C-alpha cells in the first residue's frame, strides 16, 4: 500500500461524509463537489494500485533473472 492508495481512500471517505451532509441540508452544489471528491479519490487509489503492481512485477522480474 502506498501514499496514493491511502490518500485516495481518505478522499473517498471524506467525500461520502460530505455527500451525506449535503443530502441532509439539501445543498446540491456541495453534493456535486462530494461526488467529484469521491471520483478523484477512486482515481488516486487506482493509480496507487497500478504503481504497486508495476513495482511488484519489476521486483519479481529482477529476482527471476
FIFILO-445908 format. One record per residue (C-alpha): residue number from 1; chain; x, y, z. Coordinates in steps of 0.2 Angstrom, whole numbers, m for minus. Layout:
BEGIN
  num  cadena      X      Y      Z
  NUM       A      X      Y      Z
...
This chain:
BEGIN
  num  cadena      X      Y      Z
    1       A      0      0      0
    2       A      7     17     m5
    3       A      4     35     m2
    4       A     m8     37    m17
    5       A    m19     22    m11
    6       A    m21     29      6
    7       A    m24     47      1
    8       A    m37     41    m12
    9       A    m46     30      0
   10       A    m46     45     13
   11       A    m54     56     m1
   12       A    m67     44     m4
   13       A    m72     43     14
   14       A    m72     62     16
   15       A    m82     63      0
   16       A    m95     51      7
   17       A    m97     60     23
   18       A    m98     77     13
   19       A   m111     69      2
   20       A   m122     63     17
   21       A   m121     81     25
   22       A   m126     89      8
   23       A   m141     77      6
   24       A   m146     81     24
   25       A   m145    100     22
   26       A   m151     99      4
   27       A   m136    108     m4
   28       A   m134    102    m22
   29       A   m118    111    m26
   30       A   m110    103    m10
   31       A   m116     86    m16
   32       A   m109     88    m33
   33       A    m92     93    m25
   34       A    m93     77    m14
   35       A    m96     66    m29
   36       A    m81     74    m38
   37       A    m70     71    m22
   38       A    m75     53    m22
   39       A    m71     51    m40
   40       A    m54     59    m38
   41       A    m51     48    m23
   42       A    m55     32    m33
   43       A    m43     38    m47
   44       A    m29     41    m34
   45       A    m32     24    m27
   46       A    m32     16    m44
   47       A    m16     25    m48
   48       A     m8     18    m32
   49       A    m13      1    m36
   50       A     m5      2    m53
   51       A     11      9    m46
   52       A     11     m6    m33
   53       A      8    m18    m47
   54       A     22    m11    m58
   55       A     34    m11    m43
   56       A     30    m29    m39
   57       A     32    m35    m57
   58       A     49    m26    m58
   59       A     54    m34    m42
   60       A     49    m51    m47
   61       A     57    m49    m64
   62       A     74    m44    m56
   63       A     73    m59    m44
   64       A     70    m71    m58
   65       A     84    m65    m69
